[in-house]
Amino acid sequence: MSEVRQRWRIVFARGEEARYLSHLDTVRAWERAFRRGDIPVATSEGFSPRSKLVFAAPLQLGMLAEHELADVFLSERLSAPDLRDRLAAGMPRGYLVVDLHDVWIGAQALAPQLVAADYRMTLLNVERGDVERAVARLMASERLPRERRKEARSIPYDLRPLLLDLRAREADPAAFPLEAGQMNATGLWMRLRHTQDAGSGRPDEAVAALAEELGLAMNVAAGEGDHEEAAAGEESAAGGRPTLPTAGAAPTAGRPRLEIVRPVRERLWLSDELSG
């Protein structure tokens, strides 16, 4: 184990080239980047020492990101310009450093500070007015009983306290192909609660609740992994395919599907950044 002399918080974005990396592959990509940039990352104890690198929360496969957080602990002190230069020399493809913060070594761990996350996406084949009315009904509900699958079990939970905000917005024209220009398209934005002890909201579950409110069935893409498994670095059975859901009626029903395109996690919020 190497002595920790500095802790840097890296704010970064994930683009198209990296959107299908599993959490485990992401960790490996960043560890390779540190080696290529000759960054003195501190290591853990044990038979197989690992780099002291901690991500605030894993990303679902297929999701872009604009304001992710990771803490890296160094065995030697580096200035911000020096660290930027070294990161630039070995950055994983599809990732961009947005900001760097020199954090006190003894500060609280990153994950327990996470309280919320913002997401946006575009929904195809649905009228904005219909989405707005469905959103209003969901937000007015006192409870939203749902079930979360974990291995072979179904675990009941209430989505409502995890859904802090949900809004219909103008669709992003860049989110779908030009030939789909005649489709009904609506933007969707949400803020979900993240906690260590009372559960965390997931965008796929919020969209599933919305789809049911709109009278659509929900089909989850094959290989969707459990959030806790992803956090532990488990490989997804999707083999690089997106794990966000697509909602829609059965093919024989003749109804248009509610399709999700270009999902983005806009920001992770820490407890000292977001009141309430």
Secondary structure, 3 states (H helix, E strand, C coil): CCCCCEEEEEEEEECHHHCCCCHHHHHHHHHHHHHHCCCCECECCCCCCCECEEECCCCCCCCEEEEEEEEEEECCCCCHHHHHHHHHHHCCCCEEEEEEEEECCCCCCHHHHEEEEEEEEEEECCCHHHHHHHHHHHHHCCCCEEEEEECCEEEEEECHHHEEEEEEECCCHHHCCHHHCCCCEEEEEEEEECCCCCCCCCHHHHHHHHHHHCCCCEECCCCCCCHHHHHCCCCCCCCCCCCCCEECCCHHHCCCCEEEEEEEEEEEEECCCCCC
